[in-house]
């Protein structure tokens, strides 16, 4: 695939992530919502590998800016970890069940651990409350990311 085609596909992924994250809101508990952008993120990570990290990071930042005028750096850093971890492993892994395990591990580390620790350090939130909240977000986000990985088997982007 040519670089300009890859840039176009990644830009489309960012746009899809933003639309699904900012405008399709499905509340779950308190401030936790089903982030459908993670479906796009999972599909793109499975297809493009590490460059798809941009879909999650920039998609997250732009969606947050559209919703509230600012973005939470902890989300972006958590997304970057998820993108780099899965962007490296998913394209090299053939077994679907292993991709699912990697996705769950990555989202747990990125959201439940990294995001929690950053928010506790930056805002002095109580660790137990922040971990509980981010653990709920991890579960919802992991489900959406796994759906994206599974959908990727059905929807293929033609590579030349």
Backbone as a printed PyTorch tensor [residue, N CA C, xyz], in Angstrom:
tensor([[[  0.8470,  -1.1740,   0.0000],
         [  0.0000,   0.0000,   0.0000],
         [  0.8920,   1.2370,   0.0000]],

        [[  0.5570,   2.1720,  -0.8560],
         [  1.3260,   3.4050,  -0.9640],
         [  1.1090,   4.2710,   0.2730]],

        [[  2.0910,   5.1260,   0.5640],
         [  1.9950,   5.9810,   1.7520],
         [  0.7760,   6.8970,   1.7160]],

        [[  0.4760,   7.4730,   0.5450],
         [ -0.6830,   8.3730,   0.4900],
         [ -1.9860,   7.6100,   0.7050]],

        [[ -2.0540,   6.3510,   0.2840],
         [ -3.2430,   5.5420,   0.5510],
         [ -3.3540,   5.2340,   2.0480]],

        [[ -2.2310,   4.9300,   2.6630],
         [ -2.2320,   4.6250,   4.0910],
         [ -2.6540,   5.8560,   4.8910]],

        [[ -2.1490,   7.0280,   4.4990],
         [ -2.5330,   8.2730,   5.1730],
         [ -4.0340,   8.5180,   5.0150]],

        [[ -4.5590,   8.2620,   3.8330],
         [ -5.9960,   8.4570,   3.6020],
         [ -6.8180,   7.4990,   4.4630]],

        [[ -6.4120,   6.2250,   4.5230],
         [ -7.1370,   5.2510,   5.3480],
         [ -7.0590,   5.6110,   6.8310]],

        [[ -5.8820,   6.0280,   7.3000],
         [ -5.7310,   6.4040,   8.7130],
         [ -6.5560,   7.6510,   9.0270]],

        [[ -6.5900,   8.6060,   8.1040],
         [ -7.4120,   9.8060,   8.3030],
         [ -8.8940,   9.4420,   8.3920]],

        [[ -9.3110,   8.5280,   7.5500],
         [-10.6930,   8.0550,   7.6020],
         [-10.9670,   7.3760,   8.9410]],

        [[-10.0020,   6.5990,   9.4340],
         [-10.1480,   5.9440,  10.7330],
         [-10.2810,   6.9470,  11.8620]],

        [[ -9.4810,   8.0040,  11.8150],
         [ -9.5720,   9.0500,  12.8400],
         [-10.9560,   9.6910,  12.7930]],

        [[-11.4270,   9.9950,  11.5870],
         [-12.7530,  10.6190,  11.4460],
         [-13.8560,   9.6950,  11.9700]],

        [[-13.7820,   8.4200,  11.6370],
         [-14.7740,   7.4600,  12.1410],
         [-14.7170,   7.3610,  13.6560]],

        [[-13.5050,   7.3090,  14.2040],
         [-13.3470,   7.2390,  15.6530],
         [-14.0040,   8.4540,  16.3130]],

        [[-13.7230,   9.6370,  15.7760],
         [-14.2620,  10.8740,  16.3520],
         [-15.7870,  10.8670,  16.3030]],

        [[-16.3600,  10.5330,  15.1640],
         [-17.8210,  10.5430,  15.0280],
         [-18.4560,   9.5630,  16.0110]],

        [[-17.9120,   8.3440,  16.0700],
         [-18.5030,   7.3380,  16.9560],
         [-18.2880,   7.6660,  18.4330]],

        [[-17.1600,   8.2700,  18.7740],
         [-16.8810,   8.5900,  20.1850],
         [-17.5930,   9.8480,  20.6600]],

        [[-17.6690,  10.8440,  19.7950],
         [-18.2120,  12.1330,  20.2220],
         [-19.7290,  12.2300,  20.0640]],

        [[-20.2850,  11.5220,  19.0880],
         [-21.6870,  11.7520,  18.7640],
         [-22.5980,  10.5430,  18.9580]],

        [[-22.0310,   9.3700,  19.1240],
         [-22.8370,   8.1720,  19.4060],
         [-22.5160,   7.7760,  20.8420]],

        [[-23.3050,   8.2910,  21.7730],
         [-23.0030,   8.1210,  23.1970],
         [-24.0120,   7.1560,  23.8200]],

        [[-23.4790,   6.0680,  24.3640],
         [-24.3060,   5.0700,  25.0410],
         [-23.8400,   4.9950,  26.4900]],

        [[-24.5560,   5.6700,  27.4120],
         [-24.1330,   5.6720,  28.8180],
         [-24.2660,   4.2850,  29.4440]],

        [[-23.3150,   3.9580,  30.3090],
         [-23.3310,   2.6700,  31.0050],
         [-23.5600,   2.9110,  32.5020]],

        [[-22.5690,   3.5030,  33.1910],
         [-22.6600,   3.7730,  34.6270],
         [-21.9590,   5.1040,  34.8910]],

        [[-22.6060,   5.9710,  35.6650],
         [-22.0360,   7.2870,  35.9940],
         [-21.4990,   7.9650,  34.7380]],

        [[-20.1890,   8.2430,  34.7180],
         [-19.5780,   8.9160,  33.5710],
         [-19.0020,   7.9270,  32.5620]],

        [[-19.2060,   6.6500,  32.7780],
         [-18.6880,   5.6200,  31.8710],
         [-19.6890,   5.4470,  30.7310]],

        [[-19.1680,   5.4720,  29.4920],
         [-20.0140,   5.2710,  28.3260],
         [-19.3510,   4.2620,  27.4060]],

        [[-20.1530,   3.6280,  26.5930],
         [-19.6330,   2.7250,  25.5870],
         [-19.0060,   3.5710,  24.4960]],

        [[-17.7030,   3.4450,  24.3210],
         [-16.9710,   4.2350,  23.3340],
         [-16.8610,   3.4160,  22.0530]],

        [[-17.7600,   3.6670,  21.1270],
         [-17.7840,   2.9100,  19.8840],
         [-16.5820,   3.2010,  18.9870]],

        [[-15.8450,   4.2510,  19.3000],
         [-14.6090,   4.5250,  18.5700],
         [-13.6060,   3.3970,  18.7250]],

        [[-13.6910,   2.6760,  19.8350],
         [-12.7820,   1.5520,  20.0580],
         [-12.9990,   0.4410,  19.0370]],

        [[-14.1830,   0.3370,  18.4660],
         [-14.4180,  -0.6550,  17.4160],
         [-13.5420,  -0.3170,  16.2140]],

        [[-13.5440,   0.9460,  15.8260],
         [-12.7030,   1.4010,  14.7150],
         [-11.2270,   1.2170,  15.0730]],

        [[-10.8610,   1.5720,  16.2870],
         [ -9.4780,   1.4380,  16.7450],
         [ -9.0130,  -0.0160,  16.6200]],

        [[ -9.8260,  -0.9590,  17.0590],
         [ -9.4700,  -2.3760,  16.9680],
         [ -9.3080,  -2.8350,  15.5340]],

        [[-10.2130,  -2.4100,  14.6570],
         [-10.1230,  -2.7880,  13.2480],
         [ -8.8460,  -2.2500,  12.6220]],

        [[ -8.5410,  -1.0090,  12.8940],
         [ -7.3650,  -0.3870,  12.2890],
         [ -6.0590,  -0.9430,  12.8580]],

        [[ -6.0200,  -1.2190,  14.1500],
         [ -4.8210,  -1.8250,  14.7220],
         [ -4.5650,  -3.1930,  14.1010]],

        [[ -5.6160,  -3.9410,  13.8870],
         [ -5.4910,  -5.2730,  13.3060],
         [ -5.0340,  -5.1990,  11.8500]],

        [[ -5.4140,  -4.1460,  11.1430],
         [ -5.0780,  -4.0060,   9.7290],
         [ -3.7340,  -3.3060,   9.5080]],

        [[ -3.5170,  -2.1760,  10.1760],
         [ -2.3580,  -1.3380,   9.8810],
         [ -1.2200,  -1.4490,  10.8900]],

        [[ -1.4690,  -2.0600,  12.0170],
         [ -0.4120,  -2.1820,  13.0220],
         [ -0.1560,  -0.8730,  13.7490]],

        [[  1.1050,  -0.6040,  14.0390],
         [  1.4660,   0.5440,  14.8840],
         [  1.0300,   1.9090,  14.3470]],

        [[  1.0400,   2.1540,  13.0220],
         [  0.5540,   3.4630,  12.5610],
         [ -0.8870,   3.7550,  12.9890]],

        [[ -1.6670,   2.7180,  13.2360],
         [ -3.0630,   2.9160,  13.6590],
         [ -3.1600,   3.4870,  15.0650]],

        [[ -2.0490,   3.5610,  15.7740],
         [ -2.0340,   4.2310,  17.0810],
         [ -2.5660,   5.6560,  16.9350]],

        [[ -2.2840,   6.2760,  15.7900],
         [ -2.7770,   7.6310,  15.5270],
         [ -4.2970,   7.6920,  15.5320]],

        [[ -4.9460,   6.6330,  15.0730],
         [ -6.4130,   6.6040,  15.0610],
         [ -6.9370,   6.7360,  16.4900]],

        [[ -6.3670,   5.9660,  17.4200],
         [ -6.8260,   6.0120,  18.8060],
         [ -6.4420,   7.2890,  19.5300]],

        [[ -5.1980,   7.7230,  19.3610],
         [ -4.7240,   8.9050,  20.0990],
         [ -5.3660,  10.1810,  19.5640]],

        [[ -5.2460,  10.4090,  18.2610],
         [ -5.8280,  11.6330,  17.6950],
         [ -7.3560,  11.5950,  17.7370]],

        [[ -7.9330,  10.4220,  17.5100],
         [ -9.3840,  10.2980,  17.6160],
         [ -9.8750,  10.6530,  19.0040]],

        [[ -9.1700,  10.1630,  20.0200],
         [ -9.5120,  10.4560,  21.4150],
         [ -9.4000,  11.9570,  21.7060]],

        [[ -8.3000,  12.5560,  21.2970],
         [ -8.0760,  13.9790,  21.5590],
         [ -9.1260,  14.8380,  20.8590]],

        [[ -9.3500,  14.5810,  19.5750],
         [-10.3150,  15.3920,  18.8190],
         [-11.7270,  15.2130,  19.3620]],

        [[-12.1180,  13.9710,  19.6740],
         [-13.4590,  13.7290,  20.2210],
         [-13.6440,  14.4560,  21.5460]],

        [[-12.6370,  14.4090,  22.4070],
         [-12.7180,  15.1110,  23.6980],
         [-12.8180,  16.6220,  23.4970]],

        [[-12.0490,  17.1630,  22.5650],
         [-12.1110,  18.5990,  22.2920],
         [-13.4900,  19.0000,  21.7680]],

        [[-14.0780,  18.1760,  20.9240],
         [-15.4140,  18.4800,  20.4030],
         [-16.4780,  18.4130,  21.4940]],

        [[-16.3190,  17.4810,  22.4280],
         [-17.3320,  17.3090,  23.4820],
         [-17.2290,  18.3580,  24.5740]],

        [[-15.9980,  18.7350,  24.9490],
         [-15.8940,  19.5980,  26.1130],
         [-14.8890,  20.7200,  26.0290]],

        [[-14.2020,  20.8650,  24.9390],
         [-13.2560,  21.9570,  24.8040],
         [-11.8750,  21.6720,  25.3590]],

        [[-11.6870,  20.5360,  26.0050],
         [-10.3630,  20.1440,  26.4920],
         [-10.2890,  18.6270,  26.4330]],

        [[ -9.0850,  18.1090,  26.5750],
         [ -8.9660,  16.6600,  26.5720],
         [ -8.1490,  16.2140,  27.7710]],

        [[ -8.3860,  14.9960,  28.1610],
         [ -7.6850,  14.4290,  29.3090],
         [ -6.4380,  13.7030,  28.8220]],

        [[ -5.3020,  14.1790,  29.2450],
         [ -4.0220,  13.6260,  28.8050],
         [ -3.8850,  12.1540,  29.1870]],

        [[ -4.4800,  11.7490,  30.2920],
         [ -4.3710,  10.3550,  30.7310],
         [ -5.0190,   9.4120,  29.7190]],

        [[ -6.1430,   9.8270,  29.1200],
         [ -6.7700,   9.0000,  28.0870],
         [ -5.8380,   8.8520,  26.9040]],

        [[ -5.2470,   9.9560,  26.4630],
         [ -4.3750,   9.9240,  25.2870],
         [ -3.1550,   9.0320,  25.5270]],

        [[ -2.5850,   9.0990,  26.7050],
         [ -1.4210,   8.2590,  27.0160],
         [ -1.8350,   6.7910,  27.1010]],

        [[ -2.9750,   6.5170,  27.7030],
         [ -3.4920,   5.1480,  27.7340],
         [ -3.7470,   4.6120,  26.3270]],

        [[ -4.3310,   5.4560,  25.4720],
         [ -4.5680,   5.0760,  24.0770],
         [ -3.2510,   4.7970,  23.3560]],

        [[ -2.2460,   5.6230,  23.6090],
         [ -0.9450,   5.4270,  22.9640],
         [ -0.3590,   4.0690,  23.3520]],

        [[ -0.4580,   3.7210,  24.6320],
         [  0.0460,   2.4080,  25.0490],
         [ -0.7070,   1.2930,  24.3290]],

        [[ -2.0330,   1.3760,  24.3350],
         [ -2.8470,   0.3430,  23.6880],
         [ -2.4660,   0.2310,  22.2120]],

        [[ -2.3500,   1.3640,  21.5530],
         [ -2.0170,   1.3680,  20.1280],
         [ -0.6560,   0.7700,  19.8290]],

        [[  0.3450,   1.1530,  20.5930],
         [  1.6930,   0.6390,  20.3400],
         [  1.7900,  -0.8430,  20.6680]],

        [[  1.2000,  -1.2560,  21.7750],
         [  1.2340,  -2.6590,  22.2060],
         [  0.5190,  -3.5490,  21.1810]],

        [[ -0.7260,  -3.1950,  20.8710],
         [ -1.4970,  -4.0120,  19.9380],
         [ -1.0490,  -3.8170,  18.4930]],

        [[ -0.6050,  -2.6230,  18.1660],
         [ -0.1080,  -2.3760,  16.8150],
         [  1.1050,  -3.2190,  16.4840]],

        [[  1.8710,  -3.5370,  17.4870],
         [  3.0170,  -4.4210,  17.2930],
         [  2.5870,  -5.8840,  17.2270]],

        [[  1.6920,  -6.3040,  18.1340],
         [  1.3550,  -7.7240,  18.2640],
         [  0.2770,  -8.2320,  17.3030]],

        [[ -0.7720,  -7.4630,  17.0760],
         [ -1.9030,  -7.9790,  16.3000],
         [ -1.5410,  -8.4170,  14.8760]],

        [[ -0.7920,  -7.6060,  14.1170],
         [ -0.4870,  -8.0460,  12.7540],
         [  0.3780,  -9.3160,  12.6940]],

        [[  1.0920,  -9.6130,  13.7610],
         [  1.9720, -10.7810,  13.7960],
         [  1.2760, -12.0290,  14.3250]],

        [[  0.0580, -11.8770,  14.8220],
         [ -0.6510, -12.9690,  15.4820],
         [ -1.7400, -13.4980,  14.5590]],

        [[ -1.7380, -14.7940,  14.3390],
         [ -2.7320, -15.4250,  13.4670],
         [ -3.9770, -15.8640,  14.2330]],

        [[ -3.8130, -16.3130,  15.4570],
         [ -4.9150, -16.8940,  16.2190],
         [ -5.8110, -15.7930,  16.7980]],

        [[ -7.0930, -15.8830,  16.4840],
         [ -8.0520, -14.8780,  16.9370],
         [ -8.1490, -14.8440,  18.4540]],

        [[ -8.1600, -15.9900,  19.0990],
         [ -8.2870, -16.0200,  20.5580],
         [ -7.1080, -15.3150,  21.2190]],

        [[ -5.9160, -15.4200,  20.6140],
         [ -4.7420, -14.7570,  21.1760],
         [ -4.8220, -13.2430,  20.9770]],

        [[ -5.3710, -12.8180,  19.8410],
         [ -5.5780, -11.3880,  19.6100],
         [ -6.5210, -10.8120,  20.6680]],

        [[ -7.5560, -11.5760,  21.0100],
         [ -8.5130, -11.1350,  22.0280],
         [ -7.8320, -11.0160,  23.3840]],

        [[ -7.0040, -11.9920,  23.7240],
         [ -6.2650, -11.9410,  24.9970],
         [ -5.3450, -10.7240,  25.0260]],

        [[ -4.6080, -10.4950,  23.9510],
         [ -3.7220,  -9.3250,  23.8790],
         [ -4.5220,  -8.0280,  24.0410]],

        [[ -5.6840,  -7.9630,  23.3930],
         [ -6.5110,  -6.7490,  23.4690],
         [ -6.9620,  -6.4870,  24.9010]],

        [[ -7.4040,  -7.5230,  25.5800],
         [ -7.8640,  -7.3600,  26.9670],
         [ -6.7120,  -6.9140,  27.8600]],

        [[ -5.5460,  -7.5150,  27.6920],
         [ -4.3690,  -7.1300,  28.4770],
         [ -3.9960,  -5.6740,  28.1960]],

        [[ -3.9700,  -5.3020,  26.9220],
         [ -3.5740,  -3.9340,  26.5540],
         [ -4.5230,  -2.8950,  27.1230]],

        [[ -5.8180,  -3.1340,  27.0150],
         [ -6.7870,  -2.1590,  27.5230],
         [ -6.7320,  -2.1070,  29.0490]],

        [[ -6.5250,  -3.2470,  29.6890],
         [ -6.3940,  -3.2410,  31.1530],
         [ -5.2010,  -2.3830,  31.5750]],

        [[ -4.0550,  -2.6010,  30.9430],
         [ -2.8560,  -1.8250,  31.3070],
         [ -3.0550,  -0.3540,  30.9480]],

        [[ -3.5630,  -0.0810,  29.7410],
         [ -3.7040,   1.3040,  29.2770],
         [ -4.7240,   2.1230,  30.0460]],

        [[ -5.8690,   1.5100,  30.3560],
         [ -6.9510,   2.2610,  31.0010],
         [ -6.9840,   2.0450,  32.5140]],

        [[ -7.0230,   0.7890,  32.9430],
         [ -7.1570,   0.5190,  34.3790],
         [ -5.8850,   0.8640,  35.1540]],

        [[ -4.7170,   0.7180,  34.5360],
         [ -3.4800,   1.0030,  35.2680],
         [ -2.8730,   2.3580,  34.9110]],

        [[ -2.4580,   2.5350,  33.6490],
         [ -1.7580,   3.7670,  33.2680],
         [ -2.6400,   4.9940,  33.4870]],

        [[ -3.8620,   4.9530,  32.9480],
         [ -4.7650,   6.1040,  33.1080],
         [ -5.0400,   6.3880,  34.5860]],

        [[ -5.2630,   5.3410,  35.3630],
         [ -5.5160,   5.5130,  36.8010],
         [ -4.3340,   6.1750,  37.4890]],

        [[ -3.1430,   5.6620,  37.2550],
         [ -1.9560,   6.2070,  37.9250],
         [ -1.6960,   7.6630,  37.5380]],

        [[ -1.8990,   7.9860,  36.2740],
         [ -1.7040,   9.3780,  35.8380],
         [ -2.7220,  10.2930,  36.5070]],

        [[ -3.9860,   9.8820,  36.5360],
         [ -5.0190,  10.7230,  37.1430],
         [ -4.8290,  10.8690,  38.6510]],

        [[ -4.3880,   9.8240,  39.3010],
         [ -4.1170,   9.9100,  40.7400],
         [ -2.9520,  10.8730,  40.9840]],

        [[ -1.9180,  10.7760,  40.1680],
         [ -0.7490,  11.6490,  40.3350],
         [ -1.0730,  13.1040,  39.9950]],

        [[ -1.8240,  13.3290,  38.9190],
         [ -2.0940,  14.6980,  38.4740],
         [ -3.1590,  15.4060,  39.2970]],

        [[ -4.2100,  14.6660,  39.6720],
         [ -5.3660,  15.3100,  40.2870],
         [ -5.6180,  14.9000,  41.7300]],

        [[ -4.7630,  14.0800,  42.2860],
         [ -4.8940,  13.5850,  43.6630],
         [ -6.2450,  12.9150,  43.9310]],

        [[ -6.7550,  12.2030,  42.9150],
         [ -7.9580,  11.4000,  43.1300],
         [ -7.6090,  10.2370,  44.0490]],

        [[ -8.5490,   9.7860,  44.8560],
         [ -8.2920,   8.5880,  45.6710],
         [ -8.0840,   7.3770,  44.7470]],

        [[ -7.0190,   6.6430,  44.9860],
         [ -6.6460,   5.5250,  44.1190],
         [ -7.7700,   4.4910,  43.9930]],

        [[ -8.3870,   4.1160,  45.1160],
         [ -9.4090,   3.0690,  45.0550],
         [-10.6290,   3.5040,  44.2340]],

        [[-11.0440,   4.7530,  44.3490],
         [-12.1950,   5.2320,  43.5810],
         [-11.8600,   5.3570,  42.0950]],

        [[-10.6760,   5.8870,  41.8000],
         [-10.2820,   6.0690,  40.4050],
         [-10.0720,   4.7270,  39.7260]],

        [[ -9.4760,   3.7720,  40.4430],
         [ -9.2760,   2.4460,  39.8600],
         [-10.6160,   1.7760,  39.5740]],

        [[-11.5560,   1.8950,  40.4860],
         [-12.8740,   1.2920,  40.2810],
         [-13.5530,   1.8850,  39.0470]],

        [[-13.4960,   3.1870,  38.9040],
         [-14.0970,   3.8570,  37.7580],
         [-13.4040,   3.4450,  36.4550]],

        [[-12.0790,   3.4500,  36.4670],
         [-11.3360,   3.0950,  35.2580],
         [-11.4230,   1.6050,  34.9610]],

        [[-11.6360,   0.7860,  35.9740],
         [-11.8270,  -0.6440,  35.7370],
         [-13.1290,  -0.8750,  34.9750]],

        [[-14.1690,  -0.1310,  35.3410],
         [-15.4320,  -0.2210,  34.6010],
         [-15.2330,   0.2450,  33.1560]],

        [[-14.4680,   1.3240,  32.9700],
         [-14.1750,   1.8090,  31.6190],
         [-13.3690,   0.7690,  30.8340]],

        [[-12.4360,   0.1110,  31.5140],
         [-11.6460,  -0.9420,  30.8650],
         [-12.5490,  -2.0360,  30.3220]],

        [[-13.5030,  -2.4820,  31.0980],
         [-14.3860,  -3.5790,  30.6630],
         [-15.1530,  -3.1720,  29.4110]],

        [[-15.7450,  -1.9870,  29.4430],
         [-16.5500,  -1.5150,  28.3120],
         [-15.6720,  -1.2910,  27.0850]],

        [[-14.5080,  -0.6670,  27.2720],
         [-13.6130,  -0.3860,  26.1460],
         [-13.0170,  -1.6670,  25.5700]],

        [[-12.7030,  -2.6300,  26.4280],
         [-12.1500,  -3.9000,  25.9460],
         [-13.1720,  -4.6350,  25.0790]],

        [[-14.4260,  -4.6000,  25.4920],
         [-15.4800,  -5.2560,  24.6990],
         [-15.5610,  -4.6220,  23.3100]],

        [[-15.5640,  -3.2980,  23.2580],
         [-15.6510,  -2.6070,  21.9650],
         [-14.4170,  -2.8900,  21.0990]],

        [[-13.2370,  -2.8970,  21.6970],
         [-12.0130,  -3.1640,  20.9410],
         [-12.0200,  -4.5860,  20.3800]],

        [[-12.4500,  -5.5460,  21.1780],
         [-12.5300,  -6.9360,  20.7240],
         [-13.5380,  -7.0590,  19.5790]],

        [[-14.6490,  -6.3530,  19.6670],
         [-15.6230,  -6.3650,  18.5660],
         [-14.9630,  -5.8600,  17.2830]],

        [[-14.1640,  -4.8090,  17.4020],
         [-13.4530,  -4.2880,  16.2330],
         [-12.4930,  -5.3010,  15.6380]],

        [[-11.7820,  -6.0190,  16.4970],
         [-10.8510,  -7.0460,  16.0170],
         [-11.6210,  -8.1600,  15.3110]],

        [[-12.7430,  -8.5650,  15.8860],
         [-13.5500,  -9.6270,  15.2780],
         [-14.1920,  -9.1690,  13.9670]],

        [[-14.6440,  -7.9250,  13.9170],
         [-15.2260,  -7.3920,  12.6800],
         [-14.1830,  -7.2960,  11.5820]],

        [[-12.9490,  -7.0650,  11.9660],
         [-11.8770,  -6.9280,  10.9910],
         [-11.7190,  -8.1930,  10.1560]],

        [[-12.0880,  -9.3290,  10.7100],
         [-12.0230, -10.5820,   9.9540],
         [-13.0760, -10.5900,   8.8490]],

        [[-14.1580,  -9.8650,   9.0490],
         [-15.2490,  -9.8290,   8.0740],
         [-15.0800,  -8.7160,   7.0420]],

        [[-14.4510,  -7.6050,   7.4610],
         [-14.2800,  -6.4510,   6.5990],
         [-12.7880,  -6.3110,   6.3100]],

        [[-12.4140,  -6.5270,   5.0930],
         [-11.0040,  -6.4640,   4.7210],
         [-10.7260,  -5.2340,   3.8830]],

        [[ -9.6240,  -4.5730,   4.1840],
         [ -9.1590,  -3.4580,   3.3710],
         [ -8.1580,  -4.0380,   2.3770]],

        [[ -8.3570,  -3.7450,   1.1100],
         [ -7.4970,  -4.3030,   0.0710],
         [ -6.1450,  -3.6120,   0.1320]],

        [[ -5.0890,  -4.4320,   0.2260],
         [ -3.7210,  -3.8970,   0.2430],
         [ -3.0430,  -4.2290,  -1.0880]],

        [[ -2.3630,  -3.2570,  -1.6550],
         [ -1.6100,  -3.4900,  -2.8980],
         [ -0.1580,  -3.2100,  -2.6480]]])
